[in-house]
Amino acid sequence: MRPFDPKGVFCSIEEGEGLRKTAVRGAGVAIFARGTSFVPQIAATVILARLLTPADFGIVTMVTTFSLVFGSFGLNGFSEAILQREEFTHLLASNLFWVNNGICVILSAVFVAIAPLLALFYHNPLVAQVTVAMSLTIVVGGFGCIHLALLNRAMRFTTVSAINVAAGLVYVVVSIGLALLGWGYWALVAGRVAQGIGTVAGAWLMCRWVPSLPSRVEGTASSVKFATNVYLHFAFNYFTRNTDNLLVGWRYSARALGLYKRAYDLFVLPQAQLLAPISAVVVATLSQLNRDREQYQRYLLSGISVLAFVGMGVGIDFTLVGMDLIRVLLGPGWEEAGRIFVLFGPGIGIMLLYNTHGWIHVSSGRPDRWLRWGVIEFFCTVGLFVLALPWGPAGIAFAWTASFFILLLPSFWYAGKPINMGVGPVVATVWKFFVASAAAGCSTALLIQVVRPFAAMSGVPGALARLSSVSLTFLALYLSAIIALHQGLGPINQTVRLFHDFRPQRQKEASASAVQDLAEIEGRC
């Protein structure tokens, strides 16, 4: 793709019906790509859990807790600035490219400088060496950020998804290969660096744009300010979501952190598979609808409805089968991770819904309010972590679940104020899914206590048998409750058709049908 025309102006994208069709196709491709990468990711989890120890994962997590926030300045800042601007030029993109890379170099140097401090904090000298190596990911990541943002602005979601899938496969191959050679935790470090290089290579290959030298261009300062606000919110949000790793690693051990991190990674898996791939699509689409607030709200609630239907069901099901799921995936020696994961389960659906409030802040051009909310979220969630720390990693997991329930409605109230949208429409959209999942979950739990399916079977075969039987029972009860509360198959049919139409191989004929399904969901919202 060549993003700019001969005059240096960003090539226009479709509007109206074309925009909606592109958005639907983009969401479908993004979700399909995540689904494609899901199998190798799970396979890597299963294999690496048997090749490496919990302490190996813990050492790397101690470092990535900091390296990821240092390396995300452009990805969570300039990307949103580029998506949100109505007019965008080659010269402005070039300025942002050099600003972003200069900052990444500085952050990388700072990260190397604090390596001894991190080792001292964690009481582990190995942390310093890993910190120096991981600083490479900060510099490398900066070179692909602007190119990826240009692809997203042009709604080339298929291309971006392909790049992410390929880079993920690079991580899997390098990590497993080096782990087989006995590299230990260095296999995970090398995999991270290789993944970053793969992402940058793919971005430059697919976005045929070469930045020019910096120049004085109107909009540079405002874009940097916008990006800074978004990044500061991300930083607060990131430390909110990683203070748990910090506290567990500091208070307990690398092994305890490794067990906790495996459970946490499964907890956020639905977010990575559902929310993350469609966020860029939704923000790009809603940003084009700012002038029509009624249509903006309908589209927003449509997305929330689908996430509620899927997320609430997945969350309660994972709560019921969590122990056996960990048994199957990670094998012996990881039982404590299963007990931690069960406490994460009830928060999965609420987490998916909560994170959509960021769509409102970014698409409406109010990252300043998103930053302020990030500060509130940080103090609330970290306060819960501190209170729960004496109960170990399991207590931290419970605190996570509690925080999402506490912050959900206030976050939508605050985000919706500038566009005159209260929490009422959100509650009306999701409450039936919440009640249905809770009722089905309680009923399934009672049946398990009475019947105790495959209780005598041990090991992976028994875990698989229990996992499948419990999940099928819950699914039947959940869908029955959805049908009863909605007095029909409406939500189920619309969601099934929407995901069916998302399939890339049926894009041409699916677009009109998918848009129609969205309209039907909008009517219910």
N, C-alpha and C positions, 0 to 999 in steps of 0.2 A: 504494500500500500504506500502511495505517496500522499501524505496528508495535506499538503498545501498546493494551491494552484500557482501558475506562473507569477502572479502578483504577490505571493506570499501570504495569502488569506486562506484560512482553513476551509477545506471543501465542505459545502453544506451537506446536511443530512436530511433525510426525509421528514416530512411533517404530516400531521393529521393521521389518516388511516395508515399511511406508509410507516409512520413512526410507531404506531401501535403494533403493526405486524412485525416490524423489526425487533421491537421489544420482546414480543412473545417468542419469536424465533431465538433471540439472544438468550432469554431465560432458559429455554429448552436445551439449547446447545451447552450452556454453562452447567446445568444440572446433569445432562448426559455425560459431559466430560468428567465431572466429579464422580459419577457412577462408574465410568470407565476406569478411573484411577483408584477406585475403592478396593477392588480385588487385590492389586499389587500392594497397596498400603497395608491391608489386613495381613496379606502373606508376609510382608516384611516384619510386621509386629509379631506374628507367630514365630518366625524364624529367629529374629534378633533376640526375642525374649528367651530363647533356648541357647543362643550362642554367647550372650552377654549376661552380666549379673545386674541386679537392681542397683548396686553401687556404681556400675559403669554409667547407667542412665542418670543416676543422681548427680555425678560429677559434671556431666555435660549440661544438665538442667540448671545447675548452680550458675554456670556461665551464660547460657542462653537467656536466662531470666533478665540479664542486662544487655546482652548483645543485640537481641531482637528489637528492643526499644531504641537503641542507638542507630540501628540500621534501617529504621522505618520512617525517617524524617520525610523523604520525598514520597514514598509509597502511601503514607498516611498524612498528606498535606498538599503537595503539589498536584497529586492525582485529582483530588476533589476540586482544587482551584481551576484546573484545566477543564474539568467536566462542567463546572458551574457557570463559567464565563460565556456570555452570549456571543462575543466576537473574540477571535483568537488568531494570532499571526505567527509566521515563521520567526520573526525577530523576537517576539515575546517568548516563544518556546525556547529559543536559544539562550536568552537571558536566564530563564528558569533552570535550564539544563546546567549552566555553569554555576549558578548559585547553589543548586542542590548538590553538585559534585564537590564543590569547595567545602560545604558544610560536612559532607560525609567523610572527607579526608581528615578534617579537624576532629570529628567525633571518633574516628578510628584511632587517631593518635592519643586522644584522651583515654580511650578504652585500654590501650596498651599501658598507659601510665598508671592506671588504677589496678592493674593486675595483682601487684603485691598486696594491696589493700583487700581485694576480694579473697585472696588466699588466707589472709589473716582473719577476716570476718568469718569465713567458713571453717577455720581451723584445719585447712587441708592444702598442703603445698602444691598438689597436682593442679589445683584450680588456676594458678598463675600461668602455667604453660598452656593450658587449654584457652585461657583468655587471649593470649598473644595470637594464637592460631585463629581464633574466631574473629579477631579484628579484621581479617581479610574479607569476611562476608559483608562488613559495613561499606568498605570501599567498592567492592564489586557490585553490590546491589544498587548503588547510586547511578551507575551508568545505564541501567535499563529502565529506570523509573519513568522518565518523561516519554520514552517510546511506548511503554505500555499504556500510559495515560492517553496518548494520542490515538492508539488503537481503540481504547474504550470510548473516547469521545466520538470516533467515527463509527461506533457500534459494530466493530469487528470482533464480536464476542466469540465467534468460532475460533478465530486466530489466537486470541488471548487464552482461551481454554486449552487449545492445543499446546501452546507454549508451557502453560502450567503443568499439564499432564506429562509432557516430555521431561520437564525439569524434575518433577516428582519421581519419574522412573529412573533418572540419573542418580538421585539420592538413594533409591532402593538398591540399585545395582552396585554402586560404590560401597555403600554401608555393609551390605551382606557379603560382598566379595572380600573386603578387608577384614570383616569379622571372622570369616572362615580362615583367613591367614593368621589369625591370632592377634589382631591389632587392638582388641579391647575397645575402650572408650574412644580411641583415636579413629576408629572406623566411623563412628557417628560424627565426629568433627569433620573428617574428610568428606563425608557425604553432604554435610551442610555447605561446605565451600563449593563442592562440585555442583550442587543444586543451584547456587547463586550464579555460577558461571554459565550453566545451561540456560537459565532464565534470560540473562543479558544477551547471550548469543542468539536466542530465538527472537527476542524483541528487536534487535538490530537487523536481523535477517528479514523479518516480516514487515517492519516499518522502515521503508527506504527513505530515511530522513537523516541528514547530517547537519548538526547545529553550526551556525556561523559564530563569529567572534561576538562578544558582548557589545551592546550599544545602548544608547539612551532611548528607551521605548516607553511610551505611556502605558500604564497598567502593570508595570513590573513591581512597583512598590505595593500596590493594592493586592496583587496576586501573592506576593511574599507574606503580606500581613494576613491574608485569608489562609494561606497554607500554614502559617505559624499558629493561628488559632486552632485550626483543625489538628495540627500535630500536638499541641499542648493538651487538647482534649484527649487525643489518643494516648499521650504519655500518662496522664492521670488515669485513664481507663486501663492502660496496660499495667501500671503498677498496682491498680486495684485488683486486676486479675492475676498478678504474679507475686503479690506480697505473701500469698499462701506458700509458694515455693520458697521464698526468702525465709519465712518464719520456720517452716518445717526443716529446711536445710540447716538453719542456724541453731534451732533448739534441739533437734534430734540427730540425724545422721544422713550420709549419702544414701544408705540403703533405704531408710524410711522415706526419703524424698523420691527415690526411684519407684518404690511401690505406690506412693501417692500420685506421682506424675502419670504412671500408666493408667490409673483409674481416672484421673482428670482428663487425659487425652481421649478416652472413650466417652466421657461425659460431654465433651465439646464436639465429638464426631458429627452428631446431627447438625450442629451449627455449620461445620465445615462443609457438609454435604448439601445442605439446603439453603442456609442463609447467605453464607459467603459468596457462592457463585452467582446469586441473583442480585446482590446488593448493588454492584456497579450498574446492572441493567435497570434496576428500579430507580436509582438516583438519577441516571441519565434521562429516563423517561419522565419522572416527576419534575425534573428541572425544566422540561419543555412545556409543562402544564401549569406553570406558576400563574399565568394570567387567567386561568379558568379554575377557581378554587373549588367549585362544585365537582368538576370532573377529577381534579386532583385528589379530593377526599375519597371519591368513589374508588379510584385506582388503588389508593393506599389501603383502604379497608378490604379490597379484594385480595391483595397480597397477604394481609394479616389473617384473613379467614382461612386461606389455604394452609398457611403455616400453623394455625391453631389446630386444624383438623389433623394434620400429620404429626405435629410436635407433641400434642397432648397424648396421643396414642403411643408414640414411640417412648416417651418419658416414663409412663406408668408401666409399660411392658418391660423396659429395661430395669425398672425397680424390682419387678417380680422375678426376673431371670438373671439378675446381675451376677450372682455368685457362680452360676453355671456358665455364663458367658465368659467370665474371666478364666474359669477352669479350662474351657475349650481353647481360648485364644493364647493364653500365656503358659499353661501347663503347671506342673508342680512348683512349689516355692513362691507362688504369687497369691496365695489364698487371702492374705490380708488386703491385697488390692481389691479383691471381690467384696469384702466387707465395707471398704471405703466407697466403692462404686455404688452400692445399694443406697447409700445416703445421698449420693448425687442425683439418682434417678428422678425423684419427684420434681426437681427443678429444671429438667431438660426442656419441657414444653414452655414453661414460663420464661426461661432464658431466651428462647427463640423469639417470643413475642416482645420481650423487653428490649432486645437489641434493635428492633425496627424503629424505635423512636429517633434513632440517628438519621434515618432516611428523611425525616421531616426537617431536622435542623439543617442538613447539608443542602437538600434540594431547594429549600426556601431561602438559602443564602444567609443563614444565621449561625455560623460556626462559633460566634462569641457566646451565644446562649448554650450551645453544646459544650463549650469549655467550662462554663459556670456549672452546668449540671454534672460534668465530670468530676469537679471538685467535691460536690455534694456526695456523689456516688462513692468517691474514694474514701472519704471519712466515715461514711456509714458502713461500707463493706469491711474496711480495715478494722474498724472498731469491733465488728462481729468476729473477725479473725482473732483479735487479741483476747476477747472473752472466751473463745472456744479453744485456744491453743493448749491449755492444760489437758484437754481430752485427746490430744494427738492429732494425726492426720484425719481420723474419722470425725473429730470435732470440727476441723476446718471444712470438711466436705458438707457437714450439716449447716455451717454458717453460710456457705455459698448458696445453698438452696433457700435458706431463710432470706438472704439479701434480695434475691430476685422477686420473691413474693412481696417484700416490703416496698421495693422501689418501682414496681410495675406501673401502677396507676398514677403516682405522682410524676413519673417521667413523661407519660403521655399528656398529663395536664399541663406541664411546663412547656413541652415541645409544641403543643397545639395552640398556645396563647397567641402567637403572632398571626396565625391563620384562622383564628376564631373557631378552633375545633376543640371541644371538650372531651372528657373521658367517656361520656355516655355512648357515643357511637362505637367506641372500641369495646366497651363492656357488652353492648348489645350484639356485637359480632362474635365474641369468643365465649360467652358464659355457657352456652349449651355444650360446647366441646369440653369445657372444663368439668362440668357436671357429669357428662357421659363417661369421660375417662376415669373420674373418681369412683363412680358407681360400678363400672366394669372392673376396675382394679380391686375394689373391696370384695366384690362377688367372687372374683378369681382367687383371691387370697383365701377366702373361706373354703372354697372348693379344694384348694391345695391341701389345707389342713385336714379335710375330711378324707379325701381320696389318696393323697400323698403319692402321685404318679411316679413310678419307677424309683421309689425310695431305696429299694434294695440294690439297685445297680450303682456301681462306683466307677471312678475314672471318667475318661472322655466319653465313652459310649453312653453311660448313665446321664452325664451332663447334657449331651446332645438330645437324648430322649426327653428329659425333663424340659429342656429349653423349647423344643418344638411343640410339645403337648401343652405347656402352659401358655406359650405365645398364641397358638391357635385358639385356645379357649378364650383368652382375653380378647383377641381380635373379633371373635364371633359376638361376644357380649358388648364390646365397644361399638361395633357397627349397628347392633340391635338398638343400643341406647341412642345413637345418633339418629337412626330412623324414627324412633319414638318421639324424641324431642323436636325434630324438624318436621314430623308428620309426613315423612316420605323420603325418597332416595335422592333428593335434590343435591345436597352437599357432596354425597358420594359420587353420583354420576358426573357432576361438573368437575370435580377434582380428578377423577379417573380420565375423563375426556381431555382435560387440560394437559395432564402428564402424557397421555397417549399422543396428543398432537405435538408435544414438545419434541418427539423423536426427529432427529435431523433428516433422516431419509424421506420424511413425508412433509418437508417444510412447505412446499408450494401449495399443496392442497390443505395443509393444516392451518395455515395462517388465518383464513377467514373463520374457520370453526373455532380456533382458539380464542380469537377476539370475541366471537359470539359468546363463548363460555365465560370469558371475563365479564362481559356485559351482564350475563345472567347472575353471576356472583355479586356484581355491583348492585343489582336490583335487590338481592337479599340483604345487603349491608345497609 
